[in-house]
Amino acid sequence: MTSRPRRRTQTRRVGQSRFVVLTGLSGAGKSQAIRALEDLGYFCVDNLPTTLIPTLAELSQRAGSDIPKVAIVVDVREGGFLLQFPRTFKKLGAMRGLNPVLIFLEASDEALVRRFSETRRPHPLAPGGSVREGILEERRRLEPIRGLADEIVDTSHLTVHELREVFTSVPRGRIRRRRLTVTLLSFGFKHGLPVESDLVFDVRCLPNPHFVPALRPRTGRDRAVVQFMERQKATRTLVRKLVDLLKFLVPQYVVEGKTYLTVAIGCTGGRHRSVMIAEALRRALSGVDWARVRVRHRDIEKGE
């Protein structure tokens, strides 16, 4: 999740603004974002009626006002929002010295469904129906307002702490664009292919430590297993070629605006070969400045 700047000829910069408007999809993290802005000294209002936005803006501009910086959350919970907001935001833009900035938070359907399931809250556009249907309907209705945004922040893969980190850069100007996050995910084919995979590499071609009795109970993180595999020329060659391939591919994804990439490495059971290769790739890529690399071992505890 990550911020993507709008390509405008005169893009407003967040750090120059005394009036920040947060909107976006339900469940995308607006509550966490507004709390982060509050910690930065903004006077924050959640779910302000659209008709009152210009009034608050005017109050913040008065001489001697004790609310010099304002951040508000507006969304589909407010009845007149969809119809009135475009005209209201245009009015804000005409106020001298206000420099309003519109930040739109979104996330993938899968992430939003998971969040609503975890909180057991109904979707505001589907109080008695399918959460997914509510998400699709809200996404459709908000598309015109999304098109007005100065910043679009995808929170699909952000933790609460990472979302707060994104907004701590507001006073310094544009919201910080985070590096692409690369997840090296080891897995076992016998346990199924990870649905979140963007790239999949099959390392079952390498010698299997499972057939070495002393190594069978260990994992690809154990030194004995690593040494066994590193003695194999095929392992060293494969790691080198995968590193070269990823160093070529990942910067291309960065240029295209991708914010996260899951590279799945699979062996039979997900305990030895895939784990060792994932860790080797992490070490080889840890110094790059165009990506944040992390490792997850899905099946390491399941056994062959």
C-alpha positions as a printed Julia matrix, in Angstrom:
304×3 Matrix{Float64}:
   0.0     0.0     0.0
   1.23    2.68   -1.21
   0.72    6.26   -2.22
   0.56    7.13   -5.9
   0.67   10.81   -6.91
  -1.84   12.22   -9.34
  -0.29   13.45  -12.57
  -1.49   17.05  -12.68
   0.09   20.13  -14.17
  -0.33   21.97  -10.84
  -0.45   19.31   -8.17
  -1.11   20.64   -4.67
   1.51   19.56   -2.18
   0.36   18.13    1.12
   3.0    19.98    3.12
   1.76   23.34    1.81
  -1.83   22.62    2.76
  -3.59   23.75    5.9
  -6.69   21.77    4.92
  -6.49   18.02    4.25
  -9.55   16.03    3.16
  -9.46   12.26    3.62
 -11.92   10.06    1.79
 -12.02    6.65    0.17
 -13.4     3.16    0.54
 -14.91    1.92    3.77
 -12.36   -0.25    5.58
  -9.38    1.31    3.77
  -7.93    2.86    6.96
  -9.33    6.39    7.14
  -9.71    6.2    10.93
  -6.04    5.25   11.41
  -4.95    7.96    8.95
  -6.92   10.71   10.69
  -5.43    9.69   14.05
  -1.94    9.96   12.55
  -2.72   13.48   11.32
  -4.11   14.38   14.74
  -0.77   13.37   16.26
   0.88   15.78   13.81
  -1.1    18.71   15.19
  -4.04   18.8    12.8
  -7.51   19.65   14.11
  -9.41   16.55   12.96
 -13.1    15.98   12.3
 -14.55   12.62   11.28
 -17.71   12.36    9.16
 -18.27   16.11    8.82
 -21.41   16.94    6.78
 -20.35   18.11    3.34
 -22.31   21.38    3.63
 -20.26   22.37    6.69
 -16.83   21.87    5.08
 -16.53   25.42    3.67
 -17.58   26.86    7.04
 -14.82   24.98    8.84
 -12.34   26.09    6.18
 -13.33   29.73    6.66
 -13.01   29.45   10.45
  -9.51   28.03   10.1
  -8.47   31.03    8.0
  -9.62   33.74   10.38
  -6.95   35.83   12.04
  -6.05   34.44   15.42
  -7.72   31.1    14.73
  -6.53   28.32   17.03
  -7.11   25.71   14.31
  -4.49   26.61   11.69
  -4.3    23.06   10.29
  -7.4    20.99    9.6
  -7.95   17.39    8.48
 -11.4    15.96    7.87
 -12.83   12.58    6.9
 -15.81   12.52    4.54
 -17.29    9.43    2.92
 -20.49    7.64    1.95
 -21.73    7.63    5.54
 -22.83   11.25    4.96
 -25.94   11.34    2.83
 -25.13   14.3     0.59
 -21.47   13.47    0.11
 -21.54   11.9    -3.36
 -23.68   14.6    -4.9
 -22.31   17.69   -3.16
 -18.62   16.99   -2.62
 -17.17   17.75   -6.1
 -18.75   21.22   -6.03
 -17.68   21.77   -2.42
 -14.08   20.77   -3.09
 -13.95   23.15   -6.05
 -15.09   25.91   -3.71
 -12.3    25.05   -1.27
  -9.77   25.3    -4.08
 -10.85   28.88   -4.76
 -10.13   30.03   -1.2
  -6.97   32.11   -1.08
  -4.15   30.51    0.91
  -6.07   27.35    1.84
  -4.38   24.94   -0.6
  -6.76   22.03    0.08
  -5.49   18.51   -0.59
  -7.69   15.49   -1.26
  -6.29   12.1    -0.23
  -8.15    8.98   -1.35
  -7.6     5.68    0.52
  -8.36    2.39   -1.18
  -7.54   -1.31   -0.91
  -8.12   -4.52   -2.85
 -11.48   -6.26   -2.6
  -9.83   -9.19   -0.82
  -8.24   -6.95    1.82
 -11.5    -5.09    2.46
 -13.53   -8.31    2.75
 -10.99   -9.65    5.25
 -11.11   -6.49    7.35
 -14.91   -6.42    7.49
 -14.88  -10.11    8.44
 -12.35   -9.49   11.23
 -14.28   -6.57   12.71
 -17.7    -8.19   12.1
 -19.03   -4.82   10.91
 -21.59   -4.53    8.09
 -20.65   -2.57    5.01
 -22.45    0.83    4.99
 -23.83    0.18    1.5
 -24.89   -3.38    2.27
 -26.08   -3.42    5.91
 -28.0    -6.65    5.44
 -26.32   -8.12    2.42
 -23.01   -9.2     0.96
 -19.93   -7.23    2.0
 -18.38   -7.83   -1.4
 -21.44   -6.39   -3.14
 -21.22   -3.32   -0.9
 -17.53   -2.88   -1.77
 -18.19   -3.08   -5.51
 -21.06   -0.6    -5.27
 -19.03    1.86   -3.19
 -16.06    1.6    -5.54
 -18.36    2.42   -8.47
 -19.96    5.4    -6.72
 -16.65    6.87   -5.57
 -14.88    6.67   -8.93
 -15.61   10.34   -9.86
 -14.3    11.54   -6.49
 -11.24    9.29   -6.79
 -10.51   11.12  -10.03
 -10.26   14.41   -8.11
  -7.67   13.11   -5.64
  -4.21   14.63   -5.29
  -2.93   11.45   -3.64
  -4.2     7.87   -3.85
  -2.99    5.54   -1.1
  -3.4     1.78   -1.5
  -3.49    0.25    1.98
  -4.01   -3.38    0.93
  -0.71   -4.58    2.37
  -0.15   -1.96    5.08
  -0.28   -2.68    8.76
  -1.71   -0.02   11.08
   1.84    1.02   11.98
   2.9     1.25    8.32
  -0.15    3.38    7.5
   0.73    5.78   10.29
   4.3     5.91    8.96
   2.99    6.94    5.53
   1.14    9.91    7.03
   4.0    11.1     9.23
   5.56   12.55    6.06
   2.66   14.96    5.5
   4.4    18.04    6.99
   7.42   17.49    4.73
   5.39   17.69    1.53
   4.06   14.9    -0.6
   3.06   11.71    1.15
   6.07    9.45    1.25
   6.09    6.92   -1.56
   7.17    3.65   -0.03
   9.49    1.29   -1.83
   8.0    -1.76   -3.47
   7.59   -4.54   -0.93
   8.86   -7.91   -2.15
   7.68  -10.94   -0.17
   9.71  -14.1    -0.71
   7.21  -16.81    0.18
   8.39  -20.39    0.59
   5.75  -23.1     0.31
   5.16  -26.78   -0.35
   3.38  -27.82   -3.52
   1.7   -30.65   -1.62
  -0.08  -28.01    0.48
  -1.31  -26.01   -2.5
  -0.13  -23.05   -4.55
  -0.29  -19.68   -2.69
  -3.16  -17.69   -4.17
  -1.32  -14.39   -3.61
   1.63  -15.39   -5.82
   2.78  -12.99   -8.54
   5.8   -15.08   -9.56
   6.28  -18.8    -8.83
   9.57  -20.69   -8.95
   9.69  -24.48   -8.6
  12.89  -25.64   -6.86
  12.02  -29.34   -6.71
  14.8   -29.83   -9.27
  17.38  -29.5    -6.46
  18.67  -32.39   -4.3
  16.25  -32.97   -1.43
  17.59  -32.88    2.18
  14.5   -34.83    3.21
  16.21  -38.01    2.04
  19.2   -37.42    4.33
  18.11  -38.9     7.7
  20.13  -36.42    9.77
  18.61  -33.49    7.9
  15.01  -34.65    7.64
  13.83  -33.14   10.97
  15.6   -29.85   10.26
  14.53  -26.94    8.04
  16.1   -24.8     5.36
  17.08  -22.26    8.01
  19.38  -24.72    9.78
  23.06  -24.41    8.96
  23.46  -28.13    8.23
  20.75  -28.01    5.56
  22.19  -24.8     4.08
  25.66  -26.33    3.86
  24.27  -29.5     2.25
  22.5   -27.49   -0.43
  25.3   -25.01   -1.02
  27.63  -27.9    -1.85
  25.42  -28.62   -4.86
  26.44  -26.76   -8.01
  22.81  -26.7    -9.15
  21.83  -24.76   -6.01
  24.51  -22.13   -6.46
  23.67  -21.71  -10.14
  19.93  -21.45   -9.5
  20.35  -18.83   -6.77
  22.61  -16.74   -9.0
  20.18  -16.89  -11.94
  17.14  -16.09   -9.76
  18.93  -13.1    -8.23
  19.81  -11.81  -11.7
  16.23  -12.29  -12.88
  14.71  -10.51   -9.89
  17.19   -7.64  -10.12
  15.96   -7.15  -13.67
  12.24   -7.69  -13.07
  11.59   -5.82   -9.84
  12.74   -2.36  -11.02
  10.41   -2.79  -14.01
   7.51   -3.36  -11.6
   8.57   -0.25   -9.67
   8.42    1.85  -12.84
   4.94    0.52  -13.56
   3.78    1.65  -10.12
   3.42   -1.76   -8.48
   3.64   -1.47   -4.71
   3.97   -5.11   -3.65
   5.2    -8.32   -5.24
   4.93  -11.88   -3.91
   7.6   -14.24   -5.19
   6.66  -17.8    -4.29
   9.37  -20.47   -4.09
   8.06  -24.0    -3.87
   9.42  -27.45   -3.1
   7.58  -30.63   -2.17
   6.77  -29.99    1.48
   7.92  -26.41    2.04
  10.48  -27.18    4.79
  13.92  -27.53    3.22
  14.72  -26.44   -0.34
  12.19  -23.62   -0.76
  13.06  -22.19    2.67
  16.8   -22.24    1.98
  16.39  -20.61   -1.45
  14.05  -17.91   -0.09
  16.56  -17.04    2.62
  19.42  -16.97    0.1
  17.45  -14.59   -2.13
  16.65  -12.36    0.84
  20.34  -12.01    1.68
  21.25  -11.3    -1.95
  18.55   -8.63   -2.35
  18.72   -7.03    1.11
  20.95   -4.18   -0.05
  18.87   -2.93   -2.98
  17.4     0.55   -2.7
  14.34   -0.02   -4.91
  12.56   -2.59   -2.76
  11.88   -3.67    0.79
  12.46   -7.43    0.98
  10.87   -9.73    3.52
  10.54  -13.5     3.88
   7.6   -15.65    4.93
   7.7   -19.45    5.26
   4.14  -20.69    4.88
   4.61  -24.43    5.36
   7.81  -24.73    7.36
   6.04  -26.32   10.33
   3.9   -28.76    8.34
   6.5   -31.36    7.43
   7.17  -33.28    4.23
